């Protein structure tokens, strides 16, 4: 696999972890952090890190919070502009092990490689239930038949630790996003799958950290899944 890889990290108020995450990631590839209107010391930390890693650490600053969709999409647009071959997305809060980046980088070619959360730590039961139901719903929405309940059989449809091919991240960079929060991962998956992209999974460990996941975010995810379901049955929404 080409070494022309960009690791895209959306960050909002991550001054306690962002330096460790960037240092762990930049060992493996170039890094782009989208500072999504952070109000803590995240901008200052990133500025100092840029001095240490010129030409390898890119920082995109949002003056207004755009959440995960805007943060990742802007990173992908940068990857298109700078002609990277692959994009890997990961969390800024130490939920994802940067040591596994080499496994993502060396994995066989596919359009979307999802880090499937096989081992988890400190994940609340309700989050496990939400992830399970989201996977069932997404697989059905992405299936090619009304009676095909299993669909592509993806185990983890909401994991944010992923690798995208150039074809895939170009599609998402140009896509008019409907998602506004964690539902981005569902939307990105649907863009790749419904346009015939190849999807694989790799087992990862996941550590639950402070999360902005709440009832509002859950409602948005349900609404997005409902849109996909209606479109599956031929309704325009």
N, C-alpha and C positions, 0 to 999 in steps of 0.2 A: 504494500500500500504506500502511496506517496506520503512523504513527510510534511507536505504542505497543509498542515492542519491548524485551525484556529479554535481555541477553546473559548466559548462564549459564556460569561457569567453575569447574570442580572443581580444587582445588589441594591438594597435599600436599608440604610442604617445598620451596616454590618461592621462597624469599627472594631468589634471584639474578635472577629474571625477573618476578615478579608485579607489581611496580610498573610496569614498562614495558608489560606486557600490559594492565593496567587502564587506564593513561593512553591507550593506543592505542585501546582499545575504547570508553571512555566519551565519546570525541569523537562517536561515532555513535549511541549509545543508552544507556539505563540498564544497570547491571551488577550482577549478583549473583555473589559468590564464595563457594563452599562450602569453608571451611577444614577439611579432612578430618583433624583431629587432628595438624596439623603440629607438629613438635618444634623447628623452627628459628625464625627471626625473621619468618616469614610473618604470624603474628597481629599483631605490633607494626606491621609495615608497613601492613597493612590498616586497622588502627585509625587511623593517621595519615591515610591516604587518605580514610577516612570523614569525618574532620573537614573535609577539603578539598572533598568532594563530598557534602554532606548531602542526603538524600532521593533521591540518584541512585545511590549505591553501597551495596548491601546485603551484609552478611556473615553467613553461616550457619556457626556453629562446631560441629563434631562433636568430642566428647571421645574417641570411639572411632572408629578408622578404618573407613569403610564402602566405600572404593574408589569407582570411577567411578559405578556404579549409584546408590548412595545420594546421592552428591554432586550428580549431575544431576537425579535425581528430586526432591530437596528444593528445588532451584532452580526446577523446574517447578511444584511445589506453591506456592511463593511467587508465581510468575507467575499462577497461578489465583487465589490470594487477592487479589492486587493488580490483577486484571483486565487483564493485558496481552493483546495480540492475537497476538503472535509471540514465540517463544523462539529464540535462536541459541546454539548450544553451540560452545565453542572450547577449545583447550588452553591451559594456564597456562605452558607452557615454551617459547614462541616458535616452536613448530612451524607455527602458523597465522598468516598475515599479516593483522593487524588492518585494514590498508588495504583489504582485500577486503570488509569488512563492508558497505560501501555497496552492493556488488553483490548481496550476499545480501538486503539490505533492499529494494532496488529491483526484485528479480526478480519475475516474474509470480506470481500466486497459485497455490499448490499446498500439499498437506499436509506434505510432507517434501521439502526441497531439500538434496541431499547435495553437499558439496564434493569432487568427484572428483579424486584426486591425479594430475594429468596430468604435472606437472613435479616431480621429487623431488631432494633433495640429501642425501647422506650416508646414504641408506637401505640397510641391509645386504641382500644378495641374498636371504637366507632370509626377510626380512620381505616382500619383493616376492612371493616364492613363496607365502607364507602368505596374503597379501591376494588374490592371484589365485585360489587354491584356495577361499578363503572366498567369493569372489564367485560362483564356479561352483556351489558347494554351496548357497548361499543362493538363487540364482536358481531352481535346481531345486526347492528346498523350497517356494518361494513360487509356483511355477507351478501352474496349475489342472488339469493333466493328467499322467498317469504318463509319457507319452511326450514331454511338452513339456520338453526339456532346457534351453532358453534362459530360460524364465520371463519376468519383466518386463525382462530385459536390463540390469540395473543393473551399471555398470562397477566401482563402488567401494562395497562393502557394509560396510566397517569404518571408513571415515573418520569422525572425530568432529567435523569442522567442518560444521555442519548448521543449517538453519532449520526450525522446526516451526510449523505453524499452531495456532491455539487449539484446534481440534478434536483435533489430534494430541497436543499436550502435555497436554491434559486427560486423554486416554486413558492416556497413559504415567504421569501423576501418580497416577492411581487404580489402576494395574495392580500386581498382586502380582508383583514381579520375581523371576525365577529366576536371572538372571545375577549374577555376583559380581565381574567385572573388565571387561576390554575386550570381552567377549561382550555387554555392554550394548548396544553399537551394533547388533549383530545382532538382539538381542531387540526393541529399539525399532523397527527396520526391519520386523520381522515383525508387531509390533502394528499398525503403520500399514497395511502392505500387506494383511494377511489380513482387515482390517476395511474394505477398499475405499478406502483413502486414495490420493490422487494423489501420485506420486513423480517428481521431476525431478532432474537433476544439473547442476552448474556446474563447469567446470574450475578447479582451484586449483594453486598450488605448495605443496610441503610440505617442511619441513626436519626431518630426523630429529634428535631430541635425546635426552637421557638418558631411558631408558624402563624401565618396570617389567615390560615384556613378557618372559616367560620360558617355559620348558617347561611349568610349571604352568598359566600363563595360556592357552597353546596347547591344553593338554589340556581346559581348561574350555570353550574355544570349540568344540572338536570334539564335546564332550559335548552342548553346546547344539544344535549343528547336527544331531546324531543324534536328539535329542528332536523337532526339527521334522520330520525325515524320517519318523520313526515315526508322528507325528501325521498326516502327509500320507497315509500308508497305512492310517489308521484305527485305530491303536493308541493307547490312552490311557496317557500317561506323565506 
